Amino acid sequence: MENEISVVDAKERSRYEALDAEGNLMGFVDYSLRPGVIAFLHAETLPDYRGRGVAGRIAVKSLDDARALGLRVKPACPFYQDYLAKHPEYADLVGEAAQ
């Protein structure tokens, strides 16, 4: 299925990865984890997969995980800064402690 995208936390690489149905890497976001805070450092969608909502799927999974784990979010990369500005449902994750 062409639209099948799974997003996994590849903890050993400190990044979330989006994979297609065959397991091919579609995109990723690198992160840094400190006590109580996750900083999203660099998000990238590989050229062949751009325009398919890959980065958005990664953002949703990573931000939902941060919420579930009680982490504050530091959006260090421009994509996450823009995504959070457009999605106020995640505003509670960013604040004084994450700055």
FENFEN-V716302 format. One record per backbone hydrogen bond with DSSP energy under -1.0 kcal/mol. CO is the residue of the C=O (numbers start at 1). NH is the residue of the N-H. Records with the same first field share a line. If there is no record, write none. Layout:
BEGIN
CO->NH + NH
END
This chain:
BEGIN
1->4
6->19
8->17
9->11
10->13 + 15
14->31
15->10
16->29
17->8
18->26 + 27
19->6
20->23
24->20
26->46
27->18
28->44
29->16
30->41
32->39
34->37
36->72
37->34
38->74
39->32
40->76 + 77
42->30
44->28
46->49
47->50
53->57
54->58
55->59
56->60
57->61
58->62
59->63
60->64
61->65
62->66
63->67
64->68
65->69
66->71
67->70
72->38
74->40 + 76
77->81
78->82
79->83
80->84
81->85
82->86
87->90
88->91
90->93
91->94
93->73
95->98
END
